[in-house]
Amino acid sequence: MKKIIITIDGYSSCGKSTLAKQMANELNYVFVDSGAMYRAITLYFLRNHINWEKAEEVVAALKEINLEFQYNERSGKSDMILNDEDVEVLIRDMLVSEHVSEVAAIKEVREFAVAQQQKMGKKKGLIMDGRDIGTTVFPNAELKIFVTADPAVRVERRFKEMYDKNPSITIEEVRNNLEMRDYIDSNREISPLRQAEDAVVLDNSNLTRDEQLDLALEWAQLKIACC
């Protein structure tokens, strides 16, 4: 069966990664979490006190960064590896969340990440989620899905996710973080978050994960059959 590239774009906390992972398992495709790549870069910048407002520091730092995904047998998922260190848990920290959109908006950072992502997609049979996957990374992808949900639903989802890791976090902190990230992602100069003209919209505000998966797989099978 011919393999295709599937892109899943949308706002934070819409369940893009969850859907992408589920689809990859069902279709036996490779899943690439582009957000994890930007988070790992952000973690490196924070750890090494890189001033990301200075292009020369950013360029120098990127030369020291090696990113790869490594299958974790215990979780059954792929972990983000930064310079041979598994940082999958560390990149989900609130401090990284507060700065990842700023770092991801930097031209040199995006060029670095996009080049690696496009290399991963050469063999097809790949699903990648993010903000600009269907518009910039894989503009010729056979299936592009744009995921959205009601803002209040997104805040509640993100709060539940963060609370398990940090019980002291407040729902206001989560709401402010999401609003800030939405603004930065949608208004950045390089590859802003936007819906590709040929993307199908998936509003999962009132869908269960299984219902969302069934709908997306139906779209995928149609594309696989016709492409």
Disulfide bonds with the S-S distance in Angstrom:
none
